[in-house]
Amino acid sequence: MWTHLAFQVSDLERSLSFYTDVAPLVVVQRRESEGNKIGWLSNDKQVETPFVLVLAQFGPELSQRFNFEPGKPLPTLAPFAHIGIELPSREEVDAISELGAERGILRSPASQRDETVGYACSIFDPDGNVVEFSYDQKVYSTIRELWGSP
């Protein structure tokens, strides 16, 4: 069963603030050890099938081991790879698109795409990772149709 997606960030506090501000995510755990900082994000009170976004700000030792400079953004999810978040309405996708434009982080404005993608926009997180927000992408309905609804 899927449990998490993990990637490094240059500034954990900035990234946690971003994801809890623009996405319907909450911080569910924080850890710090040997100069490394870890934060877990998930949907609020998602008990049945929790999925966690793990963000890691590495200290000098792990940064060197993974060959990147501490504090320097290194996009992991780009140019096509992305985090997908489905929202309950087109208006909420429009709001994220407008917020992205205001903040200068808009990758692609809200628009109706094909029936697989639905109505969507995408923005960049503080490290340049792509985050897509959609409405009517039918991810849950497709899976429920395939395997039955809980």
N, C-alpha and C positions, 0 to 999 in steps of 0.2 A: 504494500500500500504506500502511496506517495506520502511523505511526511514533511519534506522541506526543500527549499532552494536556498543555497548559501553562496554569498560572494563578498569580496572585500570592498570596503569603503575607505575613503581618505579621512573622514571625520564622522564618527559614529553619532554624536549628538546632532549634528546638522542633518544627517540622513534620517535618523529617527524622527526628528521634527518634521522633515519633509513628508515622509510617508504617513505620519499620523495627521498631518495638516491636509494633504490633498487626497488621500485614499481613505477608505473606510477600515483602517487598520488600527490596532492598539498594541502597545508594548506589553508583552506577556512575560518576558524574562530579560534580565541583564546580568552579565558576568564580567569580571575583570580578573586577569591572572597574568603575571609575568609580563606586564606591559601591553597585553592584548585585551581589547574590549569587544564584547559580543552582545548583540541585542536581537531578541526574537520578536517578530511582529506576526499577528494573525487577525482574522476576523473576530470581532467582539463576540464572545460566548459561543463560538462555533465548536460544539462538543462532539457531534456525531462523526464528522470527518475533518478533524483539524488539519490545517496545512500551515506551515510556518515559513516565513521569510527570515532567514538568518543573515544578519549583517555583521561583518567582522572588521574591526580596525586593528591591524596588526602592529605590534611593536617592532623594534629594529631587528630582532633575531628572526622572527617569522617573515618579515618583509624581505630580508636578505635571502632566506631559504626559497621564497617564491619569486624572487628576482623582481621586486618593484620597490620604488622609493616611498617610504612612509610619508603620509600627508599629501601625496600627489595623486590626483584622480586618475584612475585607470578603468575606463569603461569595460565591463564584462559583457553586458547585454547591448550589442549594437553591431552592425547597423540594422539588421532585421530582428535578431534575438530580442525578446522583450518580456516583461511581466505583463500579464493580461488581467485586468480587473473589470468585471461586469457591474454596471450600475443599474439601478431600478428605473431610470427614465432618460429620455433624450435630453431633457433640461439639465440633468446633472452632468451629462457628457458635455453639453454646451458650456456649463459653468467651469468645468476643468479646462476646456479649450480656451475660454476667455482668461482664466487665471494664468494659463501657460503663456498666452500672448502678453499679458500685463507684466509677467516676470521675465520675459525673454527666454523662456524654456520650451516654447511650443515647437514640436517636431512636425506635426501634421494636424491641421485644424479639423474640427468636427465636420463630418460629412457622411452621407449614406454610402456605404460600400456594397459589395455583393451580399447575397443572402447568407453566406457563411460568416462574414465579418460583422454585418449589421451596421449600426450607426456608431462611429468611433472617432477618436482623436488620439494623439500620442504626444507625450512631453518627455523631457529629459530630467532625470533626477540630478542631484548635486554632483555626481561623478560622471555624468554623461550616459548613464544607462537609460534605455528606452522603456517607458511605462505606457501601455495602451489602456484606454478606458473605453468601454463599449456599452451599448444597449442593444438588446435583442440579438446577441451573437448565438444564442441557443446552445451554449455549451451544456448547461444542466439539462435542458429539455431533450437534447439529443441523447445524452447518456441515460436519462430516465426512460426514454422511449426504447432504447436498446436493452436495458437490463431491468426495467421496472422501477416504479417510484417507491421510496421507502414508506 
